[in-house]
């Protein structure tokens, strides 16, 4: 019975990522099929980002360069436990 309880506990665990914003870092659970936009919105709400700033802040991958695609599943873009970054896009050089 103890083995069954351990298996059930593992099944219930959801993958999570860390999202960093302005020196703060928080863990967010997700379903691999869940769109990245939903994690972005949860992080914006968690960090209380409101108003016009909200539309200028995006979610970037572990390299802090690659913007996650909002409509694409999290499981296709990041590994569980990854460090992500919530920040504005940088202006392109040129």
C-alpha positions as CSV (number, residue, x, y, z in Angstrom):
1,X,0.0,0.0,0.0
2,X,2.9,2.4,0.7
3,X,4.2,1.9,-2.8
4,X,0.7,2.8,-4.2
5,X,0.7,6.0,-2.1
6,X,4.1,7.0,-3.4
7,X,3.0,6.4,-7.0
8,X,-0.2,8.4,-6.5
9,X,1.9,11.3,-5.0
10,X,4.2,11.3,-8.0
11,X,1.2,11.4,-10.4
12,X,-0.1,14.5,-8.7
13,X,3.1,16.5,-8.9
14,X,3.0,19.1,-11.6
15,X,6.1,20.5,-13.3
16,X,7.1,24.0,-12.3
17,X,9.4,26.8,-13.6
18,X,10.9,29.7,-11.8
19,X,10.0,33.2,-13.0
20,X,12.3,36.1,-12.1
21,X,11.2,39.7,-12.2
22,X,13.1,42.7,-10.7
23,X,15.3,40.5,-8.5
24,X,12.4,38.4,-7.2
25,X,12.1,34.8,-8.1
26,X,9.0,32.6,-7.7
27,X,8.0,29.1,-8.7
28,X,4.9,28.5,-10.9
29,X,3.4,25.1,-11.5
30,X,2.0,24.3,-15.0
31,X,0.6,21.6,-17.2
32,X,2.9,20.7,-20.2
33,X,0.0,21.3,-22.6
34,X,-0.7,24.8,-21.1
35,X,0.1,27.8,-23.2
36,X,3.0,29.9,-22.1
37,X,0.7,33.0,-22.1
38,X,-1.1,31.6,-19.0
39,X,2.2,31.4,-17.1
40,X,3.0,35.0,-18.2
41,X,-0.4,36.2,-17.0
42,X,-0.1,34.4,-13.6
43,X,3.4,35.9,-13.2
44,X,2.1,39.4,-14.1
45,X,-0.6,39.0,-11.5
46,X,1.7,37.6,-8.9
47,X,4.2,40.5,-9.3
48,X,1.3,43.0,-9.4
49,X,2.2,44.4,-12.8
50,X,-0.7,46.6,-13.9
51,X,-1.6,49.2,-16.5
52,X,0.4,50.0,-19.6
53,X,3.5,48.2,-18.2
54,X,1.6,44.9,-18.3
55,X,1.5,44.9,-22.1
56,X,5.2,45.6,-22.4
57,X,6.4,42.7,-20.2
58,X,7.1,39.3,-21.8
59,X,8.3,35.9,-20.7
60,X,11.8,34.8,-21.8
61,X,13.5,31.4,-21.7
62,X,16.5,30.2,-19.7
63,X,18.9,32.1,-21.9
64,X,17.1,35.3,-21.2
65,X,17.1,36.1,-24.9
66,X,14.5,33.8,-26.4
67,X,10.9,35.0,-26.0
68,X,8.5,32.3,-25.2
69,X,5.6,32.0,-27.7
70,X,2.4,32.7,-25.9
71,X,0.2,30.3,-27.8
72,X,2.6,27.4,-27.7
73,X,2.5,24.7,-25.0
74,X,5.0,25.1,-22.1
75,X,6.1,21.5,-22.5
76,X,7.3,22.3,-26.1
77,X,9.4,25.3,-25.0
78,X,10.9,24.7,-21.5
79,X,12.0,21.9,-19.3
80,X,10.6,21.5,-15.8
81,X,12.6,23.5,-13.2
82,X,13.8,26.0,-15.8
83,X,14.6,29.6,-14.9
84,X,12.5,32.0,-16.9
85,X,12.6,35.8,-17.0
86,X,9.7,38.3,-17.0
87,X,10.9,41.6,-18.6
88,X,10.4,44.1,-21.4
89,X,11.7,43.3,-24.9
90,X,15.0,45.1,-25.6
91,X,15.3,47.4,-28.6
92,X,17.0,45.9,-31.6
93,X,20.4,47.3,-32.6
94,X,21.0,48.7,-35.9
